[in-house]
């Protein structure tokens, strides 16, 4: 297992940083430095404390190259859309709300490069699903994102729209 943080004690901050970089085997721009204790010189050089710093490796961003979509990917995507629709219908049923649910992927990817799942809910008098200042709609969207993400084993952005409210 690779070490991600390291605490170093040395006479000066620069000395502590250079020792830590040497131990971690990385360059200066790959770490974040937190000074935990600036130390002290003491009186006449007696009783001084050394500097203590924590070096933390910065997360490495990896560019993902889009692989050609295979039948397995397509089946997994179809499953995710069907699952999203099923969960939404079940939640609405438990809320005693009658509505039609449709799901699709957004045309534009999110910041992670994934396509968000769009859930469109249509029906009569669905203002109860929107709530005051869209608080109910935002809560419903968050819950659905948690449930769908758990099924997908990674975070899935979900956007819920009721009667075109978000447009």
C-alpha positions as CSV (number, residue, x, y, z in Angstrom):
1,X,0.0,0.0,0.0
2,X,1.4,3.4,-1.0
3,X,1.9,6.0,1.7
4,X,-0.2,9.2,1.1
5,X,0.8,11.3,4.1
6,X,4.0,11.6,6.0
7,X,5.0,13.6,9.1
8,X,8.5,14.9,9.3
9,X,10.4,16.5,12.2
10,X,13.5,18.6,11.4
11,X,15.3,21.7,12.4
12,X,13.8,23.9,9.7
13,X,10.7,23.8,7.5
14,X,12.7,23.5,4.3
15,X,14.8,20.7,5.8
16,X,11.6,18.9,6.8
17,X,10.1,19.3,3.3
18,X,13.3,18.1,1.6
19,X,13.5,15.0,3.9
20,X,9.9,14.2,3.3
21,X,10.2,14.5,-0.5
22,X,13.2,12.2,-0.4
23,X,11.4,9.6,1.7
24,X,8.2,9.7,-0.5
25,X,10.3,9.8,-3.7
26,X,8.2,12.5,-5.4
27,X,8.7,16.1,-6.6
28,X,7.8,19.2,-4.7
29,X,4.8,20.0,-6.9
30,X,3.2,16.6,-6.1
31,X,2.7,17.3,-2.4
32,X,0.7,19.6,-0.1
33,X,2.6,20.8,3.0
34,X,0.9,21.5,6.4
35,X,3.1,23.0,9.1
36,X,1.9,21.3,12.3
37,X,4.5,22.9,14.6
38,X,6.8,25.8,13.7
39,X,9.1,24.9,16.5
40,X,11.1,27.4,18.6
41,X,14.7,28.3,19.1
42,X,14.6,28.1,22.9
43,X,16.6,30.3,25.2
44,X,20.2,30.5,24.2
45,X,19.7,27.5,22.0
46,X,18.6,25.3,24.9
47,X,15.1,23.7,25.1
48,X,14.1,24.5,21.5
49,X,11.5,22.5,19.6
50,X,12.0,21.2,16.0
51,X,9.7,21.9,13.2
52,X,7.0,19.3,12.4
53,X,5.3,19.2,9.0
54,X,2.8,16.9,7.3
55,X,3.3,16.1,3.6
56,X,0.3,14.9,1.7
57,X,0.4,13.5,-1.8
58,X,-1.9,15.3,-4.2
59,X,-4.4,13.0,-5.9
60,X,-3.2,12.1,-9.4
61,X,-5.7,13.0,-12.1
62,X,-5.9,10.4,-14.8
63,X,-7.4,11.2,-18.1
64,X,-9.8,8.5,-19.1
65,X,-9.9,7.6,-22.8
66,X,-13.4,6.8,-24.0
67,X,-13.4,3.2,-25.1
68,X,-15.7,2.1,-27.9
69,X,-19.1,1.2,-26.5
70,X,-19.6,-2.5,-26.4
71,X,-22.8,-4.5,-26.1
72,X,-22.1,-5.1,-22.4
73,X,-21.7,-1.3,-21.8
74,X,-25.0,-0.7,-23.7
75,X,-26.8,-3.4,-21.7
76,X,-25.5,-1.9,-18.5
77,X,-26.6,1.6,-19.6
78,X,-30.1,0.3,-20.5
79,X,-30.3,-1.5,-17.1
80,X,-29.4,1.7,-15.3
81,X,-32.1,3.7,-17.2
82,X,-34.7,0.9,-16.5
83,X,-33.6,0.8,-12.8
84,X,-33.9,4.6,-12.5
85,X,-37.4,4.5,-13.9
86,X,-38.4,1.6,-11.7
87,X,-37.1,3.2,-8.5
88,X,-38.8,6.5,-9.4
89,X,-42.1,4.8,-10.1
90,X,-41.9,2.9,-6.8
91,X,-41.1,6.1,-4.8
92,X,-44.1,7.9,-6.5
93,X,-46.3,5.0,-5.7
94,X,-45.4,5.1,-2.0
95,X,-46.0,8.8,-2.0
96,X,-49.5,8.1,-3.6
97,X,-48.7,10.2,-6.6
98,X,-49.9,9.2,-10.0
99,X,-47.5,10.1,-12.8
100,X,-45.7,8.9,-15.9
101,X,-41.9,8.5,-15.7
102,X,-39.5,8.5,-18.6
103,X,-35.7,8.2,-18.4
104,X,-32.9,9.0,-20.8
105,X,-29.3,10.1,-20.8
106,X,-28.3,13.7,-21.2
107,X,-26.7,14.8,-24.5
108,X,-23.8,16.6,-22.7
109,X,-21.5,14.8,-20.2
110,X,-21.0,16.2,-16.7
111,X,-17.7,17.3,-15.2
112,X,-16.5,13.7,-14.8
113,X,-17.2,12.8,-18.4
114,X,-20.3,10.7,-17.6
115,X,-23.7,11.3,-19.0
116,X,-26.2,12.3,-16.3
117,X,-29.5,10.3,-16.1
118,X,-32.5,12.5,-16.8
119,X,-35.7,11.5,-15.2
120,X,-38.8,13.2,-16.5
121,X,-42.0,13.0,-14.5
122,X,-45.3,14.0,-16.1
123,X,-48.9,14.0,-14.7
124,X,-51.7,16.1,-13.3
125,X,-51.1,18.6,-10.4
126,X,-47.5,17.5,-9.5
127,X,-46.7,20.7,-7.6
128,X,-46.4,18.6,-4.5
129,X,-43.3,17.0,-6.0
130,X,-41.7,20.4,-6.7
131,X,-42.4,21.9,-3.3
132,X,-41.5,25.4,-2.0
133,X,-38.4,26.7,-3.9
134,X,-37.9,23.2,-5.4
135,X,-36.9,21.8,-2.0
136,X,-38.9,18.6,-2.4
137,X,-37.7,18.2,-6.0
138,X,-34.1,18.6,-5.0
139,X,-34.5,16.1,-2.1
140,X,-36.2,13.6,-4.5
141,X,-33.3,14.1,-7.0
142,X,-30.7,13.6,-4.3
143,X,-32.3,10.4,-3.0
144,X,-32.7,9.0,-6.5
145,X,-29.0,9.8,-7.2
146,X,-27.9,7.9,-4.1
147,X,-30.1,4.9,-5.0
148,X,-29.0,4.8,-8.6
149,X,-25.3,5.3,-7.8
150,X,-25.4,2.4,-5.3
151,X,-26.8,0.2,-8.1
152,X,-24.1,1.4,-10.5
153,X,-21.2,1.1,-8.0
154,X,-20.1,4.7,-8.9
155,X,-21.6,8.2,-8.6
156,X,-24.2,8.8,-11.2
157,X,-25.5,12.4,-11.7
158,X,-29.3,12.3,-11.7
159,X,-31.5,15.2,-12.9
160,X,-35.2,15.0,-12.0
161,X,-37.6,17.3,-13.9
162,X,-41.3,17.5,-13.0
163,X,-43.6,18.9,-15.8
164,X,-40.7,20.9,-17.3
165,X,-39.9,22.8,-14.1
166,X,-36.1,22.6,-14.6
167,X,-36.3,23.8,-18.2
